[in-house]
Amino acid sequence: MSQTNTIGDTIFRAILLLAAASILLIVTAIIVMMTQNSLPSIRQYGFSFLTSSEWNPSAGLYGALPFIYGTVVSSVIAVIISVPLSLGIAIFLTEQASVRFGRPIAFLVELLAAIPSVVYGLWGIFVLAPFVREYLGAFLQNYLGFIPLFQGRLTGIGMLTGALILAIMITPIITAVVRDVLEAVPTTQREAALALGATEWETTRVVLSNAASGIAGAVVLGLGRAIGETMAVTMVIGNVPQITASLFEPGYTIASVLAANFAEARDALYFSALIEIGLILFLVTFVVNALAKLLVIGVTSGAGQKA
């Protein structure tokens, strides 16, 4: 009986090990495939591929700088907009809201995270883009038009609209992670602060200071999602490979250039350049998400030890 159990345990462990190893094999296979297919572009352009702003497939000229610029600008703006809103929602749900009132809001936040990207894109085209063109953009130009960021044509399709879509899409992710991080802070810290005469706001500040690295991890995780988002951004950002200071002008991101151009890549070098862009996106998102996970794990494990 014991020998049978030993054999069964061995087989069970082997199956689990195979399942775990399959993830490593998949990631390795992705990196190897993308590296091999991007070698012609790497040999042709080298490091200048990252610094060149020329993207002209008909002339055989490929540079990724406009896409890197568009990805960085749209993602950073999205995080700047989303973080205060996400923190407010998470703090309200964990520190202020009753269970009866908090559950519907938490459900709506989770629902936002489950909406398909293409639905966000359609909403962006028919609702957000006209709003930016007729109201938000006009307001910014009237009062802040002296700043280069708010100059240019008002079409509603451009970098600002793409950043707003990203902000809406990453808000549920940041909110959910921050909420988990705040709930991981031991209740004794709240009780100690209240016992010392702290107000609710001062108690919340204590909780936030103890969860700072986890909140940073949530922000980085949202940034990673913004960097890799494809369809919704492709539908509203304008898809023009240019570097401009105006947020109203069209732009391009790394993910959107892959979605919009991959089917047209007939030339071998064109195909290789797109694969290299995809490799850059993969490596950046991998590093960003790994950093976020480490920050969040640091908070939750520390909270478990304190408890």
C-alpha positions in Angstrom: 0.0 0.0 0.0 2.8 2.4 0.9 4.7 1.5 -2.2 1.6 2.2 -4.3 1.2 5.6 -2.6 4.9 6.4 -3.3 4.6 5.6 -7.0 1.4 7.7 -7.2 3.1 10.6 -5.4 6.0 10.4 -7.8 3.8 10.5 -10.8 1.8 13.3 -9.3 4.9 15.4 -8.7 6.2 14.6 -12.2 2.9 15.9 -13.7 3.1 19.1 -11.6 6.7 19.6 -12.5 5.9 19.2 -16.2 3.0 21.7 -15.9 5.3 24.2 -14.3 8.1 23.6 -16.8 5.7 24.1 -19.7 5.4 27.8 -18.7 9.2 28.3 -18.9 9.3 26.4 -22.2 6.6 28.7 -23.7 8.3 31.9 -22.6 11.7 30.6 -23.9 10.1 29.6 -27.2 8.6 33.0 -27.6 11.9 34.8 -26.9 13.8 32.4 -29.3 11.2 32.7 -32.1 11.1 36.5 -31.9 14.9 36.9 -31.6 15.5 34.6 -34.7 12.9 36.4 -36.8 14.2 39.9 -35.8 17.9 39.1 -36.6 17.8 40.6 -40.2 16.5 43.9 -38.8 19.0 43.8 -35.9 21.9 43.2 -38.3 20.7 45.8 -40.7 20.1 48.7 -38.3 21.7 47.7 -35.0 21.1 50.2 -32.2 20.0 52.9 -34.6 16.7 51.1 -34.9 15.8 52.4 -31.5 17.0 56.0 -32.2 15.8 56.6 -35.8 12.4 58.3 -36.4 12.2 57.3 -40.0 9.5 54.7 -40.8 9.0 54.3 -44.5 8.4 50.7 -45.6 8.2 51.6 -49.3 11.8 52.9 -49.0 13.0 50.2 -46.8 13.6 52.5 -43.8 12.6 51.4 -40.4 13.0 53.2 -37.1 11.2 52.5 -33.8 11.6 55.8 -32.1 8.1 57.2 -32.9 6.5 54.1 -31.5 8.6 54.1 -28.4 7.8 57.8 -27.9 4.0 57.2 -28.4 4.0 54.3 -26.0 5.9 56.2 -23.3 3.8 59.4 -23.6 0.4 57.7 -23.7 1.2 55.2 -20.9 2.7 57.9 -18.6 -0.3 60.2 -19.1 -2.7 57.3 -18.5 -1.0 56.5 -15.2 -1.0 60.1 -14.1 -4.7 60.3 -14.7 -5.6 56.8 -13.4 -3.5 56.7 -10.2 -5.4 59.4 -8.1 -8.8 57.9 -9.2 -7.7 54.4 -8.4 -6.3 55.3 -5.0 -9.5 57.2 -4.2 -11.7 54.2 -5.1 -9.5 51.7 -3.3 -9.2 53.8 -0.1 -13.0 54.4 -0.1 -13.7 50.6 -0.5 -11.3 49.5 2.2 -11.4 52.4 4.8 -14.7 54.1 4.4 -17.5 52.2 2.6 -19.8 49.9 4.3 -20.2 46.3 3.0 -23.6 47.1 1.6 -22.5 50.1 -0.3 -19.0 48.9 -1.2 -19.9 45.6 -2.9 -21.8 47.2 -5.8 -18.9 49.6 -6.4 -16.3 46.8 -6.2 -18.5 44.8 -8.7 -18.6 47.7 -11.1 -14.8 48.0 -10.9 -14.4 44.3 -11.7 -16.9 44.7 -14.5 -14.8 47.4 -16.1 -11.8 45.1 -16.1 -13.8 42.4 -17.9 -15.0 44.6 -20.8 -13.2 43.6 -24.1 -10.7 46.1 -25.5 -12.5 46.5 -28.8 -15.6 47.7 -26.9 -13.5 50.4 -25.2 -12.2 51.3 -28.7 -15.7 51.7 -30.1 -16.7 53.8 -27.1 -13.7 55.9 -27.7 -14.5 56.5 -31.3 -18.1 57.5 -30.9 -18.1 59.1 -27.4 -14.7 60.0 -26.1 -13.2 61.4 -29.4 -16.2 63.8 -29.9 -15.9 64.8 -26.3 -12.2 65.6 -26.6 -12.8 67.5 -29.9 -15.7 69.6 -28.8 -15.3 70.1 -25.1 -12.1 68.9 -23.4 -9.7 69.9 -26.2 -11.4 73.2 -26.8 -11.2 74.0 -23.0 -7.5 73.1 -22.9 -6.7 75.2 -25.9 -8.6 78.2 -24.6 -6.9 78.2 -21.2 -3.6 76.4 -21.7 -3.1 76.9 -25.5 0.2 78.6 -24.9 1.7 75.3 -23.8 2.9 73.2 -26.8 1.1 70.1 -25.3 -2.2 71.7 -26.1 -1.6 73.1 -29.5 -2.4 71.7 -32.9 -5.5 70.3 -34.7 -8.5 69.3 -32.8 -9.8 66.2 -34.5 -10.6 64.1 -31.4 -8.3 61.3 -32.6 -4.8 61.5 -31.2 -2.5 60.9 -28.3 -4.7 62.4 -25.6 -7.7 60.3 -26.6 -5.5 57.2 -26.6 -4.1 58.1 -23.1 -7.7 58.6 -21.7 -8.8 55.2 -23.0 -5.7 53.7 -21.4 -6.4 55.5 -18.1 -10.0 54.1 -18.0 -8.7 50.6 -18.8 -6.0 50.4 -16.2 -8.0 52.0 -13.4 -9.7 48.7 -12.4 -6.4 46.9 -12.3 -4.7 49.4 -10.1 -7.7 49.7 -7.9 -8.0 46.0 -7.4 -4.3 45.6 -6.5 -4.2 48.6 -4.2 -7.4 47.3 -2.5 -5.7 44.0 -1.8 -2.5 45.7 -0.6 -4.5 48.0 1.8 -6.5 45.0 3.1 -3.1 43.2 3.8 -2.1 46.0 6.2 -2.7 44.6 9.7 -5.8 46.0 11.5 -3.7 46.6 14.6 -2.0 49.5 12.9 -5.3 51.2 12.3 -6.4 50.5 15.9 -3.1 51.8 17.2 -3.4 55.0 15.2 -7.0 55.6 16.4 -6.0 54.8 20.0 -3.4 57.6 19.8 -6.1 60.1 18.8 -5.5 60.1 15.0 -8.3 61.2 12.8 -9.6 59.0 10.0 -7.5 60.8 7.5 -4.4 60.5 9.6 -5.1 56.8 10.1 -5.4 56.4 6.3 -2.1 58.1 5.9 -0.5 55.5 8.3 -2.0 52.7 6.2 -0.9 54.2 3.0 2.7 54.7 4.3 2.9 51.0 5.3 1.5 49.9 1.9 3.7 52.3 -0.2 5.7 49.7 -2.0 2.7 47.6 -2.8 0.9 50.7 -4.2 4.0 51.4 -6.3 3.8 47.8 -7.5 0.1 48.4 -8.5 1.0 51.5 -10.4 3.8 49.7 -12.2 1.4 46.8 -13.0 -1.0 49.3 -14.5 1.8 50.8 -16.5 2.7 47.4 -17.9 -0.9 46.9 -18.9 -1.0 50.4 -20.6 2.2 49.7 -22.5 0.9 46.4 -23.9 -2.7 47.5 -24.7 -3.4 47.2 -28.4 -6.9 47.3 -30.0 -8.5 50.2 -28.1 -5.5 52.4 -28.6 -5.2 51.5 -32.3 -8.7 52.6 -32.8 -8.4 56.1 -31.3 -4.7 57.2 -31.4 -4.6 58.0 -35.1 -1.7 55.7 -36.2 0.7 58.2 -37.6 4.5 57.6 -37.0 5.5 61.0 -35.8 7.0 62.7 -32.8 5.2 65.8 -31.8 4.7 67.8 -28.6 1.0 68.3 -29.1 -1.3 65.7 -27.4 -4.0 66.5 -30.0 -2.0 65.2 -32.9 -2.1 61.5 -34.0 0.6 59.1 -32.8 1.5 55.5 -32.7 2.4 53.0 -30.0 4.5 49.8 -30.3 1.4 47.6 -29.8 -0.7 49.5 -32.3 1.9 49.5 -35.1 2.0 45.7 -34.8 -1.8 45.4 -35.0 -2.1 47.8 -37.9 0.9 46.7 -40.1 1.6 43.1 -39.5 -0.8 41.9 -42.2 0.9 44.2 -44.7 4.4 43.0 -44.0 5.3 41.2 -47.3 9.0 42.2 -47.4 11.3 40.1 -45.3 13.0 43.2 -43.7 9.7 44.8 -43.0 8.5 41.6 -41.3 11.8 41.4 -39.3 11.4 45.1 -38.2 7.9 44.4 -36.9 9.1 41.3 -35.0 11.9 43.3 -33.4 9.4 45.9 -32.3 7.4 43.0 -30.8 10.5 41.7 -29.1 11.1 45.2 -27.5 7.5 45.3 -26.3 7.8 41.8 -24.9 11.0 42.5 -22.9 9.7 45.8 -21.6 6.4 44.4 -20.4 8.1 41.4 -18.9 10.5 43.6 -16.9 7.7 46.0 -15.8 5.3 43.3 -14.7 8.1 41.4 -12.9 9.0 44.5 -11.0 5.4 45.1 -10.0 4.9 41.6 -8.8 8.1 41.9 -6.6 6.8 45.1 -5.1 3.4 43.7 -4.3 4.8 40.4 -3.0 7.1 42.4 -0.7 4.1 44.1 0.9 1.8 41.1 1.3 4.5 38.8 2.6 5.6 41.5 5.1 2.1 41.9 6.2 1.8 38.2 6.8 4.9 38.1 8.9 3.7 41.1 11.0 0.3 39.5 11.6 
